[in-house]
Amino acid sequence: MMDPEKVNEYFSKIIKTELDVSAGVAAIRTLMEVIRQSESETVQELEANLKEAIMIMKNSNFPVAAITSGCELFLRFITLVGMDTVGSFSECKQIMLNRGTLFLKKLGEARSKIVKNASKFILDGSKVLTHSRSRVVLQTLREAHSQCKIFEVYVTISAPDNSGKQMCKDLLKQGIPCTLILDSAVGYIMEQIDFIMVGAEGVMESGGIVNKVGSYTLAVCANEMKKPFYVLTESFKFSRLFPLNQQDLPVEYKYLSKTRQEFNNLKTAHPLVDYTPPFYITLLFTDIGILTPSAFISKCLEPVSGPVVT
């Protein structure tokens, strides 16, 4: 397989140079490159190489939730059916590459489908609250603005990486009125806004989401004040995990690899994500439709076809 350093370098370069590409898509593109460069002679050997590459990416100090779910679905899709009738391994490898190309094409179309549906919910005079810097939320707000809708956005600073500051800058560049607020001010601002729009790093089998830490606090506050809490996410982020609380989230989801040895010690390492249960989510805007959490899970658990290939 590719040298581990080259795998890490290839993956990291995509994320650092293509700001609109999520970690999950970058991971899938990296797996495609591993397949192209692989000198394996059997499907089993190639799959072992792909799983090794996934472990390398999961330890590269980028958010793990989207990497895990995207790679799992990718492996399912490219080896789904028909491999037992292929004559040679080279033919099998080409089929995997063809399926991988199709998979990436569908992922490329996913965000535009979400944007089309979600932008309809932004009306003239709307006041929207968002958290962190979600690419699909940003694109949705841009789309609504391009339709000459007049609305205002509030963005949390989103500690500890303060990604909300970049989100606010991006919106202001587009001419969208935007106000940056403290994370601790969500309760104060909640009575003024019409709804919340956030992204997700992963959608759990429970129907809840894993997203930037502070999302759960936002959802609880929104529920208390009867404000809709909308999640915009691609279906490839579905993950077969069923957490019951924050402690049930895998350590690798909550911390970067360099801080995992200090996990659960808030004196030295704060979690980067939290879990929002489905009860607090009003709707999920996805590439397979606008769904409630339970309907989304039903779609994702449909046999064989999988979420992004329906």
N, C-alpha and C positions, 0 to 999 in steps of 0.2 A: 504494500500500500504506500501512499504518500508518506514521506517522512513526517513524524509528529509535529516538528517545528513548522514544516510547510503547511500542514493542515491548519494549525493555529494562525499562521501568518495569512493564509488565504482567507480564512473566516474573518479575522480581525480587520483586514484591509477593506472588505465589503462594508462592514459596519461603520468604519471610520470615514470612508470616502463617499458612501452612498447613504446620506442621512435619512432618506425616505424609505429605506429598506429595513424591515424588522429583523430582530435576531433570529427568529424562526425561519424566515425566508433565506437569510444569509447562510444558516446552517444547512438548509436543503440544497442550496446552490453549491455549497462545499462538498456535500455528499455526492453530487453529480460529478464534480471534479475528481473525487476519489475513485468513482467508477471508471471514468475515462482513463485515469493513469494507472489503474490497478493491473497488476501482472498475475492476478489469481487465475487458477485453472479450474476451479469449481465454484458453484453458487454458494455452497456453505462457507468456503474460504473468503469469498467476496463479502458475504453478509457479516462474517466475523470482523473483516477490515472496516466495514461501515460502522459497526457497533463500537469498535475501538476509536474511530474518528469522532463519533458522538461523545464518547467519554472525554476526549481531548477538548472538544468545544465546551462541554459542560464545566470544565475546569479552567476556562480561559477568562474568568472575571467579567462575564456578561450575564444578564438575567437568564435563568435556566428554564423557567416555566414554558416559554414559547419554543425554546430549542427542543425540549423534551417532547412536547405534544406534536410539533411539526415533524420531527424526525420519525417518531413512532408511526404517524399516519403515512409518511412518505415510504417507509419500508413496507408497510402493508400494501400500499398502492402499486409499487413497482414489482412486487412478487405475488400479486393477487391470485391470478389464475393462468393456466396454460403453459407453465414452464416445463411440465412433464412431457410435452409433445415436441419440444424444441430439439433439433438435431444435434447442435454443437454448443459449446459454452460461449463461443464468440457470438453466435446468433442470440443466445440467451442474454448476453451482456448488452447487445444492441437493443433488444426489446426493453430491457430495464432503462436504457438511456432514452428511448422513445417515450416510454411511460413517464419517466421523470420530466421530460420536456413538456408533455401534456399537463402533468401535475403543476408545474411552475406556471404554465399559461393560465390555468384555472385560478391559481393564487393571484396572478396579476389582474385578473378580472374581478376578483372578490371585493377589493376595496371600492371600486367604482360602483358596484351594486349596492354596497352599504351606504355610500355617500348619496346616491340617488334617492334612497328611501328615507334616510335620516334627515336630509336637508329639507324635506317637506314639512317636518315638524317645527322648523324654525320660522316663525311668522314675524311680520312687521311688529316692532315694539317689544319683541322677546328680550328677556334678560336671562342669559345662560351662565351657569356656573360649571367650570371644568377643573380637573385636577391633573397635575403633572403635564407631560407633553405627549399626547397620543397623536400619532400620525393620521389615523383615520378620522379623529375628531377635528383636527386641524383642516384636513381636506374637506370635511363636511361644512365647516364654518366658511371656508373659502367659497365653496359652491353656493351656499346660501347668499353670500355677499355678491357673487357674480350675477345672481338673479335680482340684484338691486333691492334686496330686503334690508330693512333698517333694524338693527338689533345691537345689543351690547353684551359683552362677555366679561365675566369675572374669572380670574385664574388664581389658584392658590400658588404660593411660592413653591410648595412641594419639597420640603426638606427630606432627606439630608443633601440631595444633589442640586436642589433649587432649580429643577428642570422647568418649573412654571415660568421662570424669568425668560427663558428662551421661547416658550410658547407665547408669552405676551409680546415679545419682540416680533415674532413671526406674524402675529395677528395685526399688530400696528403697522407693519410693512405693507400689509394688504389693505390698509385703510379701515380696518374693523375696530370700532371703539372697544378698548380693553382696559381693565383695571386689575392690577396685581394686588392680591390681598394676603395677609398672614394666614398660615394654616389654622391658627387658633381663632380666626375671625369668621369661620364658616357658619357658626351659629348666629352671629350678628348679621351676616349678609343674607342668610337663608330666607328670611321673610320678604326680601325684596326681589328674589329671583323667581323665574317661572318653572325651570326644570334644570336638572343636572345631566351633563353628557360626559361620560368617561370612556376610556378604552379598557382593554383587559390584556394581561399577559397570559392568562389561561382561563378556560371555563371548565369547572369541575363537573364530575358525574352527578353531583348533587344539584347542579343548576346554578350554584354560586360561582363567584369569580375570584381569581387571584389578580391583584393589581397593586400599583404603587402604594406603599404604606400611607395611610390616611384615607384611603377610599372607603374603608369600613366605617370610620368616624363620620364621613360625609353622608354615607347611606343611612346610618342610624338617625342622624340629624334631619335628613330629608324626610324620612319616614315619620318622624315625630311631628314635622310641620306640614305633612301631607303634600310634599313636592315630588313629582315624578323623577325617578332615578333611571336614566337610560344608559345602557352599555352598548358600545359599538365595537364589534369584534368579528374577525374572520373565523369561519367554522373550523379551520385547521388547528385552532388553538384549543380544541376540545381535549381534555385529559382524563384518563381513567383513574381519577382519585376521588375519594369521598370523605373529605375532611369534615369533622363535627365542630371543630373550633380552631383557634389560631395555632395551638400547639400541635395539631394534627398535620399541619403543612410540613412537607419534607424540609430538612435543614438546607438542602441544596437550593430549594426555591427561595428561601428567606435571606440567604447570605451569599456573597461572592466567595469564590474558593479561598481567597487569601484570608478571609475572616471566619470561615466555618469552624476553625478550631476553637473560636471564642464564642460559639453560638450560645444563645440564651443568657448571655452575660451582658446586660444592657449598659454596664459601665464601660465596656470596650467596643461593642458591636451592636448597632441597632438593626432590626430587620428592615429589608428594603421593600417588602411586600406584605400585604395582609389579605385575609380571606373575608369576602362579603357573602353571607348566606343568601340563598335565592329569595327568601322572604322580603328582602329589602330592594329587590330589583323589579322595576316596573315592566320593562321590555328589553329584549336583546335585538339590536339591529345587526343582522348578519347577511352573508351572501346567499343564504338559503331562506331568507325571509325575515319579517318582523315577528318575533316569537316571544312568548313567555318563557321563563327558564325551563319549565317542565316540557313544553313543546320542543324547545331546542334540543334537550337531551334525547327525546324520543326520535327526533330526526337523526341525530348523530349516532344513535344505536341501531339504526336500520341496518339489516344484514348486507354484507358484501360491498354495497356501493360506497359507503362511508360518506362523511359530511360534505366534502368538497367536490365529489364526483356525481352527486345526485342531479 
